[in-house]
Amino acid sequence: MWNKIKEFFQEIRLEFKKVTWPGKAETFDSTKLVIIIVVVIALYLGLVDLVLSSGVKMLMNEPPVAVFAVDPTSGDASTTFSLDASGSYDSEESSATLEVRWDFDGDGKWDEPASGYTKNKVVLHKFDRPAIYSVRMEVKDSQGAAAIAKLRLEVKEAQAAGKENLITGSGPAGAAENTGQAVQTGQPDQSGKSGN
């Protein structure tokens, strides 16, 4: 048995003599190549991770909840109404990042701001004539998901102001209906559309 063990180690020694070991320059070049390949693969995997995680976020993103209130809750054509959407929120990001836009007369064209969205959630508006207005507010999160809240606002003639509550709708006075996925007040808009 001892002879077999001795023979085994002698064969190992002979095999080691047959190995051609790399020189210093060859070892240095091989190491550089390994480092470059590791960096390239790391960058590639980081990019793939970034793209996939962004895609998953967009697919799984819930729309914000659109809520706004009107103050005062009654008025006439001379009244300046304050429309406040600061009650809108998103379960996945800060309310400060949400952007809004307003359609004061329900004609499907966004009136405030003139184009795009704004982070300013309070706007003052004076209606130029007595009428029943369908006021809409759209809120959008940073991923582009949006929801709309709307309410009907009846603006009376000057002599009729103050005799009755001029806000009409299914929610409490001054509260808007929510058309997002979740309902804060009132009933959701059955169309499910976010507008233009």
Number of C-alpha atoms within 10 A of each C-alpha: 6 7 7 9 9 10 12 11 11 12 11 10 11 10 10 11 10 8 8 7 10 10 8 8 9 11 12 11 11 12 12 12 11 10 12 12 12 12 11 11 12 12 12 12 12 12 12 12 12 12 12 12 12 13 12 11 12 13 10 9 17 20 21 28 25 31 28 27 22 21 15 15 20 22 27 23 17 16 16 14 19 16 21 18 26 18 13 24 22 19 11 11 13 11 17 14 13 24 21 25 25 27 20 23 18 18 12 12 14 21 15 17 14 11 9 10 17 18 16 15 21 16 15 11 13 15 17 11 13 15 15 16 18 15 18 26 29 29 31 26 24 13 15 14 15 24 28 29 31 28 27 20 24 19 25 21 14 14 8 12 17 13 10 11 15 22 24 18 17 14 16 13 17 22 23 32 27 28 29 27 17 15 16 22 18 19 18 20 18 8 7 12 12 17 14 7
